[in-house]
């Protein structure tokens, strides 16, 4: 029977194996850790931003070439004056060592009063694409990227214009609402002044309910001491009630669909909250808004609205 002899590896091999084993068992970076590092990989081209935009383009290129030329051969300086590339440039080196050294030593150098921000470019330069013989494919991809950016830029500009238009419209609506509120306030103050003057002349004057016919000539009515004796208390007419967020509706039709009709009418105006019918009482309802300004706008718009062939809706502020 043949005996297979095994020989222990030399000490240095064991050490090397141990080192290799320990290296192989080191935990690999997680997907999250890899995603956090967005630093571009080293390349032959440096991307520079935060350049002084007031410097003429030809002067800026000469300055960049003189500065970075100290670290190796510079094939070209790419810089443009359009809005997208303003304040930026690309410096293309012949070799990787020169690019890496320049990035490390020129980072944050104040060129024309502004510290440069430098990193490796994510894209291949035209100069190196020509040297490598794949310029056509490189140029094609660059045009596609440029077209994509242009479309995104146009979409963004359209969105900005739309937002500006909507904002201007909202401001105009707010201005009109404020003017309407001021007009309503002036009208209300005028009506209250008229009512106060009438009360001063006849403090016990009684006002007929909405829609009632005036009393016939010679008809008796309570006034003065008679009204006081009968327990009459002078009340402010509905038209002169102070503003609040709740409207009182009268002279409504008695159909079952009137609530839905009221919701449809009053929800057209900002700040609408709800319509409340009064159980057991026909022809009246309440409408609530977020504040008195919204309710005042709806009151003005829908006063005397024809809700039925024989029903002209009366809209006033609710009594508190």
C-alpha positions as CSV (number, residue, x, y, z in Angstrom):
1,X,0.0,0.0,0.0
2,X,1.4,3.3,-1.0
3,X,1.7,5.9,1.8
4,X,1.2,9.5,0.8
5,X,3.5,11.7,2.8
6,X,2.4,15.3,3.6
7,X,4.8,18.1,4.4
8,X,4.0,21.1,6.6
9,X,4.2,24.4,4.7
10,X,7.1,26.7,5.6
11,X,6.5,29.2,8.4
12,X,6.4,32.1,6.0
13,X,3.7,30.4,4.0
14,X,1.6,29.8,7.1
15,X,1.9,33.5,8.0
16,X,0.9,34.5,4.5
17,X,-2.0,32.1,4.6
18,X,-3.1,33.5,8.0
19,X,-2.8,37.1,6.6
20,X,-4.9,36.1,3.5
21,X,-7.5,34.4,5.7
22,X,-7.8,37.4,7.9
23,X,-8.1,39.7,4.9
24,X,-10.7,37.5,3.3
25,X,-12.8,37.4,6.5
26,X,-12.9,41.2,6.8
27,X,-16.5,42.4,6.4
28,X,-17.3,43.8,3.0
29,X,-18.8,47.3,2.8
30,X,-22.6,47.3,3.0
31,X,-24.8,48.6,0.2
32,X,-25.7,51.6,2.3
33,X,-22.0,52.4,2.9
34,X,-21.2,52.2,-0.8
35,X,-24.2,54.4,-1.6
36,X,-23.1,57.1,0.8
37,X,-19.8,57.6,-1.0
38,X,-20.6,59.5,-4.2
39,X,-17.1,60.7,-4.8
40,X,-16.2,60.3,-8.5
41,X,-13.5,57.8,-9.3
42,X,-10.1,59.1,-10.3
43,X,-9.9,60.2,-13.9
44,X,-7.6,62.2,-16.2
45,X,-9.9,65.2,-16.1
46,X,-10.6,67.6,-13.2
47,X,-14.0,69.4,-12.8
48,X,-13.7,72.8,-11.2
49,X,-16.5,75.0,-10.0
50,X,-17.0,78.2,-8.0
51,X,-14.9,80.2,-10.5
52,X,-15.2,83.9,-10.7
53,X,-17.8,84.6,-13.4
54,X,-16.7,88.2,-13.9
55,X,-13.4,87.1,-15.4
56,X,-13.3,87.0,-19.2
57,X,-13.3,83.5,-20.6
58,X,-10.0,83.7,-22.5
59,X,-8.2,85.2,-19.5
60,X,-9.7,82.5,-17.2
61,X,-8.5,79.7,-19.5
62,X,-5.0,81.1,-19.7
63,X,-4.9,81.4,-15.9
64,X,-6.1,77.8,-15.4
65,X,-3.6,76.4,-17.9
66,X,-0.7,78.3,-16.2
67,X,-1.7,77.2,-12.8
68,X,-2.4,73.5,-13.5
69,X,0.4,73.2,-16.1
70,X,2.8,73.2,-13.1
71,X,1.6,69.6,-12.3
72,X,1.9,68.0,-15.7
73,X,0.9,68.3,-19.4
74,X,-2.5,69.9,-19.8
75,X,-4.2,68.7,-23.1
76,X,-7.0,71.3,-23.0
77,X,-9.1,73.6,-20.8
78,X,-12.9,73.4,-21.4
79,X,-15.0,76.4,-20.2
80,X,-18.1,78.1,-21.6
81,X,-19.9,81.3,-20.9
82,X,-23.5,79.9,-21.1
83,X,-25.8,79.9,-18.1
84,X,-25.4,76.2,-17.5
85,X,-21.5,76.2,-17.5
86,X,-20.8,79.6,-16.1
87,X,-18.3,79.6,-13.2
88,X,-17.2,76.0,-14.1
89,X,-14.3,74.5,-16.2
90,X,-12.6,71.2,-17.0
91,X,-8.9,70.7,-17.0
92,X,-7.7,67.6,-19.1
93,X,-4.4,66.1,-18.1
94,X,-2.2,63.7,-20.1
95,X,-1.8,61.2,-17.2
96,X,-3.5,60.2,-14.0
97,X,-0.7,61.0,-11.6
98,X,-0.6,64.7,-12.7
99,X,-4.4,65.0,-12.3
100,X,-4.4,63.5,-8.8
101,X,-1.5,65.6,-7.6
102,X,-3.1,68.8,-9.0
103,X,-6.4,68.0,-7.3
104,X,-4.7,67.5,-3.9
105,X,-2.5,70.6,-4.0
106,X,-4.7,73.1,-5.8
107,X,-8.0,72.3,-3.9
108,X,-9.5,75.5,-2.4
109,X,-6.9,77.7,-4.1
110,X,-8.3,81.3,-4.3
111,X,-8.3,82.1,-8.0
112,X,-9.5,85.7,-8.6
113,X,-10.8,85.9,-5.0
114,X,-12.9,82.7,-5.0
115,X,-11.7,79.3,-3.6
116,X,-11.9,76.7,-6.3
117,X,-13.9,73.5,-5.6
118,X,-12.2,70.6,-7.5
119,X,-13.1,67.0,-8.1
120,X,-12.5,64.3,-10.7
121,X,-14.8,64.5,-13.7
122,X,-17.4,61.8,-14.1
123,X,-17.2,61.9,-17.9
124,X,-14.5,61.2,-20.4
125,X,-13.0,64.2,-22.2
126,X,-13.1,64.7,-26.0
127,X,-9.3,64.8,-26.1
128,X,-8.9,61.4,-24.6
129,X,-11.9,60.0,-26.6
130,X,-10.0,61.0,-29.8
131,X,-6.8,59.4,-28.5
132,X,-8.6,56.2,-27.6
133,X,-10.4,56.1,-31.0
134,X,-14.0,56.1,-29.6
135,X,-14.8,59.7,-30.2
136,X,-17.9,59.1,-32.4
137,X,-19.7,57.0,-29.7
138,X,-18.5,59.4,-27.0
139,X,-19.8,62.4,-28.9
140,X,-23.2,60.6,-29.5
141,X,-23.6,59.9,-25.8
142,X,-22.7,63.5,-25.0
143,X,-25.3,64.9,-27.3
144,X,-28.0,62.6,-25.8
145,X,-27.1,63.8,-22.3
146,X,-27.2,67.4,-23.5
147,X,-30.6,66.9,-25.1
148,X,-31.9,65.2,-21.9
149,X,-30.6,68.1,-19.8
150,X,-32.2,70.7,-22.2
151,X,-35.6,68.9,-21.9
152,X,-35.4,68.8,-18.2
153,X,-34.4,72.5,-18.1
154,X,-37.4,73.4,-20.4
155,X,-39.7,71.4,-18.2
156,X,-38.4,73.2,-15.1
157,X,-38.8,76.6,-16.7
158,X,-42.4,75.7,-17.7
159,X,-43.2,74.7,-14.1
160,X,-41.6,77.9,-12.8
161,X,-43.7,80.0,-15.2
162,X,-46.9,78.1,-14.2
163,X,-46.2,78.5,-10.5
164,X,-45.5,82.2,-11.0
165,X,-48.8,82.6,-12.9
166,X,-50.7,80.7,-10.3
167,X,-49.1,82.8,-7.5
168,X,-50.0,86.1,-9.4
169,X,-53.6,84.9,-9.8
170,X,-53.8,84.0,-6.1
171,X,-52.5,87.4,-5.2
172,X,-55.0,89.1,-7.5
173,X,-57.9,87.1,-6.0
174,X,-56.7,88.0,-2.5
175,X,-56.5,91.7,-3.5
176,X,-60.1,91.5,-4.9
177,X,-61.3,89.7,-1.8
178,X,-59.8,92.4,0.4
179,X,-61.3,95.2,-1.6
180,X,-64.7,93.4,-1.4
181,X,-64.3,93.0,2.3
182,X,-63.5,96.7,2.8
183,X,-66.5,97.6,0.7
184,X,-68.7,95.3,2.8
185,X,-67.4,96.8,6.0
186,X,-68.0,100.4,4.8
187,X,-71.6,99.4,3.7
188,X,-72.2,97.7,7.0
189,X,-70.9,100.7,9.0
190,X,-73.2,103.0,6.9
191,X,-76.2,100.8,7.6
192,X,-75.5,100.7,11.3
193,X,-75.2,104.4,11.3
194,X,-78.6,104.8,9.6
195,X,-80.1,102.3,12.0
196,X,-78.6,104.2,15.0
197,X,-80.1,107.4,13.7
198,X,-83.5,105.8,13.3
199,X,-83.4,104.3,16.8
200,X,-82.5,107.7,18.2
201,X,-85.6,109.2,16.5
202,X,-87.9,106.3,17.5
203,X,-86.2,103.9,19.9
204,X,-89.3,101.5,19.9
205,X,-89.8,101.3,16.1
206,X,-90.8,97.8,15.0
207,X,-89.6,96.4,11.7
208,X,-91.8,94.0,9.7
209,X,-90.4,90.5,9.0
210,X,-88.8,89.8,5.7
211,X,-91.3,89.7,2.9
212,X,-94.2,91.0,4.9
213,X,-96.5,93.6,3.4
214,X,-96.6,97.1,5.0
215,X,-99.4,97.6,7.5
216,X,-102.5,99.3,6.1
217,X,-103.0,103.0,6.8
218,X,-104.7,103.6,10.1
219,X,-103.8,100.1,11.4
220,X,-102.8,100.1,15.1
221,X,-99.3,99.2,16.1
222,X,-97.5,99.1,19.3
223,X,-95.0,101.8,20.0
224,X,-93.5,103.7,22.9
225,X,-95.0,102.7,26.2
226,X,-97.4,100.3,24.5
227,X,-94.5,98.3,23.1
228,X,-92.8,98.4,26.5
229,X,-96.0,97.3,28.2
230,X,-96.4,94.4,25.9
231,X,-92.9,93.3,26.7
232,X,-91.6,94.5,23.3
233,X,-87.8,94.7,23.0
234,X,-86.3,96.7,20.2
235,X,-84.3,94.3,18.0
236,X,-81.7,95.1,15.3
237,X,-83.0,94.2,11.9
238,X,-81.4,91.3,10.1
239,X,-79.8,93.6,7.5
240,X,-77.8,95.5,10.2
241,X,-76.5,92.5,12.1
242,X,-72.7,92.5,12.7
243,X,-70.6,90.2,10.5
244,X,-69.7,86.7,11.7
245,X,-68.7,83.4,10.1
246,X,-72.3,82.0,10.0
247,X,-75.0,83.0,7.5
248,X,-78.7,82.7,8.1
249,X,-80.9,81.7,5.1
250,X,-84.6,82.4,4.9
251,X,-87.4,82.0,2.4
252,X,-86.1,78.6,1.2
253,X,-88.3,76.1,-0.8
254,X,-89.5,73.1,1.2
255,X,-88.3,70.4,-1.2
256,X,-86.1,67.6,0.1
257,X,-83.4,68.5,-2.3
258,X,-82.9,72.0,-1.0
259,X,-79.9,71.0,1.2
260,X,-78.0,69.6,-1.7
261,X,-78.8,72.7,-3.7
262,X,-77.5,74.9,-0.9
263,X,-74.3,73.0,-0.6
264,X,-73.7,73.2,-4.3
265,X,-74.3,77.0,-4.2
266,X,-72.2,77.9,-1.2
267,X,-69.3,75.6,-1.6
268,X,-68.2,77.6,-4.6
269,X,-66.8,80.2,-2.3
270,X,-63.6,79.9,-0.3
271,X,-63.8,78.8,3.4
272,X,-67.0,76.9,3.1
273,X,-67.5,74.4,6.0
274,X,-71.1,73.1,6.1
275,X,-74.9,73.7,5.5
276,X,-77.1,73.1,8.6
277,X,-80.8,72.6,8.2
278,X,-83.1,73.2,11.2
279,X,-85.1,70.1,12.1
280,X,-88.8,70.7,12.2
281,X,-88.6,74.1,10.6
282,X,-89.0,74.6,6.9
283,X,-87.7,77.5,4.8
284,X,-84.6,78.3,6.9
285,X,-81.0,77.1,7.2
286,X,-77.5,78.1,8.4
287,X,-74.3,78.1,6.4
288,X,-70.9,78.2,8.2
289,X,-67.5,79.5,6.8
290,X,-64.0,79.5,8.2
291,X,-64.2,83.2,9.0
292,X,-66.4,86.3,8.6
293,X,-64.6,87.5,5.5
294,X,-65.4,84.4,3.6
295,X,-69.0,84.4,4.8
296,X,-69.3,88.1,3.8
297,X,-68.1,87.3,0.2
298,X,-70.7,84.5,-0.1
299,X,-73.4,86.7,1.4
300,X,-72.8,89.5,-1.2
301,X,-72.7,87.0,-4.1
302,X,-75.9,85.1,-3.2
303,X,-78.1,87.7,-1.7
304,X,-81.6,87.4,-3.2
305,X,-80.6,84.4,-5.2
306,X,-83.6,82.7,-6.9
307,X,-83.6,79.2,-5.4
308,X,-87.0,78.4,-6.8
309,X,-89.8,79.8,-9.0
310,X,-91.3,81.6,-6.0
311,X,-88.5,81.7,-3.6
312,X,-85.9,84.5,-3.5
313,X,-83.4,83.5,-0.8
314,X,-82.7,86.0,1.9
315,X,-79.1,85.9,3.2
316,X,-78.0,87.6,6.4
317,X,-75.5,87.1,9.2
318,X,-76.8,84.9,11.9
319,X,-77.7,86.4,15.3
320,X,-75.4,85.5,18.2
